[in-house]
Each structure stands twice: as structure tokens, then as C-alpha cells.
């Protein structure tokens, strides 16, 4: 028996055959991979086609693979309330590429694309207000990139001397500590060393 998602997959592949790079069904969701230049055309088809009716953009998720030539991936999640189906669009692209904004097709993409820009540094063409949304205006770097340090570049604190909030380069007060991840029932290494020393003293 052919499922609703399989029928949808066949329809999309037949109608958009030149734009679809691959498709698969996993966990009751259809994943379609396309070229980034075809994003607007494919999204408009999914929204306006009578059988698809994907009229809600749920989220835009970014992924960073620094080792790949096409470093970034964007996954667009859509929902059709009428058909009770979900679909995901996947695009892969290089670090300096600019992606077409979906704000004219889905106004809700405005804040989602700003989040992606803030966290990954991915730029969107024709976005009406592309600026940071989760970090400060003067924030340096993009926190969800794999090459962003866990401690960040700057720290924020209130200065009693200047009577205002100031930014300073991160200064770690001590070196990172090495933790012993062995079973807590066996104890940590330094405890074992002390026990062994005590045993040796008792023997002597």
C-alpha cells in the first residue's frame, strides 16, 4: 500500500524533477535535498500546489561541517495542516554564499533567518532587516560555528570603577583541569596513589 508521503514524494519528484537532487522518507517525514539557487521556486510550489499545501514554515535549522567543501547546511521544516504532513528541505552551500530570503513567501522567516545569521554568519539576500537577534550588537563571531571557542572571545561584566557594563577579552584565571572519569566507586587517581603509598609505608 502506497502511503500519503510516498505519493507526495512521487508528485514532487515528477513536478520538480530538474530541481530535486535526492529524496527520502524517515520517521514519517519527507526530506528533499535541492540546490540553494532553486530554494524560492521549490518553496513556492510546496506552498501553493493544491496537493502539497505546506502553508506553515516551522523552523530553519543550521548545521556546520567545517571539513566539507560545502561547509553549511540549512534545513527548512514545513507543515501542511490540511494534509497533516511534514516536509524538510535541505540545501548545502559554501561559506561565502548568500542564500535567498524566504521573507516574501513566509514572513515568519524574518526572525528565523536573523537567528541563523547571528549564530552561523550565513547571509540572506533581500532580507528586510538582517542584524543580530540573540547576541549583542558588538558581539564578535558566531557561537554555533564549530571553530567558535567554548569560552568566547569577550566577557561582559559591570565595572565599579567605570560605573557601566564593559567588554573585556576572555582571561582564564587557571588552566583547564584534567578530570578522572573512572568509576566513582573506585575513586580518583590521587586517592589511589595515597592508598598505595600508605600500603607501602605499612609494609616497611
N, C-alpha and C positions, 0 to 999 in steps of 0.2 A: 504494500500500500504506500503510495507516494504522499509524503507529508506536505503540510502547507509551506514549510520552509524550503523543501526541495522544489516545489512548484515555483516559489518566488525566486529561488536561485536560477532555475532554468529561464525564467522570464527576463531577469536582469542580464544574464549572460547572452541571451538572444538579442535583446534590445540594445545592449551596450557592449557588444562583442569586441569592438576595437578599443574600448577603454578599460576593460577588465583584465587584470594581469593574473589573478587567481581568485578562487572562492572555496569556502569550506564551511561545514556546519558542525559546531561543537557546543555542547551544553545548551541545546535549544536556542542557539544564536547563530546567525549567518554572518560570516566575516568575508568582506570583499576587499581585495587589495587593488588599488588603482594608482595611476601616475598622478603626481601632485598637480600637473597642469590641467587635468580633467576634473578636478575637485568640484568646481561650481556646476558644471554640466551634469555630473552624476548626482549631486545633492538635489538639484532642481528636479531631476527625473524622479528620484525617490520620494520627494515631497508631493509632486503634482500628479504622478501617474495614478490612475484610478485603482489599480490593484495594489500598489505599494502603500500610499498614504502615510508615509513617515513624516508626520507633521510636528513632532517634538524632538528637538535636539537636547539630549540628556546631559552630555558632558563631552569635553575634549581632553584626552589624556596624552601626555607626552612621555617619550622614552628616549634615553640617551645611551648609545652604544659607541663609545669613543674609538674602539678598534675597527669599526666598519667604515668603508668609504662613504656610504650614506649614513652619517652618524645618527641622525634623528629620525624618530617615527612619531606620527600623530595618529591617534585612534579616535574617530568620531562615533559616538553612540547615539542611535536614533530609536524612537519608539513610535509604533503605529497603534493608537488607542482603538481604532475601529477594527483592526485585524488582530489586536493583542499579540503583536510580533515585534521582535527587536532585530536590529541590524547594526553591524560595526563596519566602518570604512577605515582602511589602513593606507597611509601614504608614507613613503620613505624618501628622505632627501638629504642633501649635503648641508654642511654647517652654514654656508653663506647664502643659501637660497631663501627667497622671500615667498611666503605662501599666501594665496588669495584668501581674503577675509570672507567669512560667511555672514557678516552682519546684515547684508541686504536681503539674504534669503531667510536667515533666522536671527532676528535682533538680539536674542538671548546669547548669541555667540560673542557679544561685545565683552562682557566680563570674563568669559571663559578664555578668550584669546589674550586678554590682558594678563590673566594668571599664567598662561603658557609663556608669554613674553617675559614676564617677571621671573619665573622660575628657571626657564631654559634659554632665554635670549633669542627665541625664534620670532622673527618679524613677520607681520601680516600686511599685505598690500591692500590699500584702500580702507584700512580700519579708521573709524572716525576719531578715536581718542586713545592711541596706543601709548600708554605710560604705565608705570609700575602700579600695582594694586595691593600687594601683600607686604612688600618691604618699603622702607623709607625712600624718599626721592633721591637721597645721596648715597644709597646703598651700592656697594661695589660687588660686581659679579652676579651669578645666577645660581641660587642654592641647590637646585636639583640636577645640575650638571655633575657628572662623575668626577671631574677634575676640581670641583669646589672643595676646599678643605673643611673638615668637620667643625673646626673652631672658627671658621670665617676669617675675614681679613681685618675687620674692625670690631670693637666692642663699644657699647654705649653705657655711659654712667653719668650720674649727677655730680657736678663738681661744686663742692662747698666754696672753693676759692673763687671760681668764676660765677657762681650762683646761676648755673644753667646746665642743661644736658649737653655733654660733649662726646665726640667720637675720638677714639684712640686706636692705634694699631694693636692687634691682639698680642699680649705679653703673658706667656705661661709662667707661673711662679715656680713650677717644678717640672722635672722631666716626666714623661708618661711612665706609669708604673707597670711592671710586668705582673700579671695575675696568674696564680696557680689554679688551673681548672680541674684538678683531680678531685676525686670523691671527697666530700666534706667529712665522711666517716673515717677516712684515712689520715686526715689532717694535711696541713700545708707543708711545703718542703722545709721551711725553717724550723717547724716543730719537730719534724722527723730528725733533722740534724741535731737538735738539742737532745732528743731522746737517745740517739746513737752515742753522743758524747757522754751522757750520763752512764750508759751501759759500759762504755769503755773505762770510765773512772771507777765504776764498781768492780770491774774485773781486776783493775790494778790495785 
